[in-house]
């Protein structure tokens, strides 16, 4: 029997995905005159809005990965008979 995925880490990864998807959807509703500008101008206009979401999503993914790695270390430290009981 293998180790199951840590629920807290999974929740953190799902929230990070939801943040990125929500931000992407918010760009769909941008007025056409702003969208029709050059890509560099568009990114320059929305970078201050996008940056906090990227940083928070990256932090959630990082913390979820750390939790999963620590849980894997804990799982590997268990004796084989306790691994089978879970």
Phi, psi and omega in degrees: 000128182270171179283136177276160180290138180293130184293323180293317178297318179297318178297319178297319180293321180293318178297319178298319178295318179296323178297313181294318179295318178297320178293321178296318178296325180294333178286338178294329184271013178287138179304148185299324182295332176280320180294330184281356178285175180297153181301324181292322178293318179299313180295321179297324179289323186257000179300317178299333177277329185278326186303312180297326179291321178295316181294316180292323177294318178297321179295317179297318178296318180296312180295322177297321178293319178298316179299317180294319178295318177294323177293324177294320177297316179298319180297317181292336180280344180289144173295153183303326181291327178284332177295322183286334181289333185280000000 
